[in-house]
Amino acid sequence: MKTAKKADDLKTAVKAALIEVLDERQDLLFQAVREAMEDIGLAHAMDEADRKTVGRDKIDRLLKRGR
């Protein structure tokens, strides 16, 4: 039972710390989301490139659309 209580306390402490960091540093969350969207754009461009030949301009447009 002590281990379960300690695990719950740790979980609560980690959640509180994460909420505090995200509240104080919203720019970190924004940057992470932006980078994830860029990665998704790159993945879409790579998928399209696998299906056919795509010029550099098309890839650049797909990446810029994700920003």
C-alpha positions in Angstrom: 0.0 0.0 0.0 2.9 2.4 0.8 4.2 1.9 -2.8 0.9 2.8 -4.3 0.6 5.9 -2.2 4.1 7.0 -3.1 3.3 6.4 -6.8 0.1 8.5 -6.6 2.0 11.3 -4.8 4.7 11.2 -7.5 2.1 11.3 -10.2 0.4 14.3 -8.6 3.8 16.1 -8.2 4.8 15.5 -11.8 1.4 16.7 -13.1 1.7 19.9 -11.0 5.2 20.5 -12.1 4.3 20.0 -15.8 1.3 22.4 -15.5 3.5 25.0 -13.8 6.2 24.8 -16.5 3.6 25.0 -19.4 1.9 27.9 -17.7 5.2 29.8 -17.2 6.7 28.8 -20.6 3.9 28.6 -23.1 6.5 29.3 -25.8 7.8 25.8 -25.2 4.5 24.2 -26.0 4.0 26.5 -29.0 7.4 25.6 -30.4 6.8 21.9 -29.9 3.4 22.0 -31.7 4.9 24.1 -34.5 7.8 21.6 -35.0 5.4 18.7 -35.0 3.3 20.4 -37.7 6.5 20.9 -39.7 7.3 17.3 -39.3 3.9 16.3 -40.5 4.3 18.5 -43.6 7.6 16.9 -44.3 6.1 13.5 -43.9 3.3 14.4 -46.4 5.9 15.7 -48.8 7.9 12.5 -48.5 4.8 10.3 -49.0 4.0 12.3 -52.2 7.6 11.9 -53.4 7.4 8.2 -53.0 4.4 8.2 -55.3 5.9 10.4 -58.0 8.7 12.8 -58.8 8.2 16.1 -57.0 10.1 19.2 -57.6 11.9 21.2 -54.8 9.3 24.0 -55.2 6.4 21.7 -54.4 8.2 20.4 -51.3 9.0 23.9 -50.1 5.3 24.9 -50.6 4.2 21.9 -48.5 6.6 22.7 -45.7 5.6 26.4 -45.7 1.9 25.5 -45.5 2.6 23.7 -42.2 4.0 26.8 -40.6 
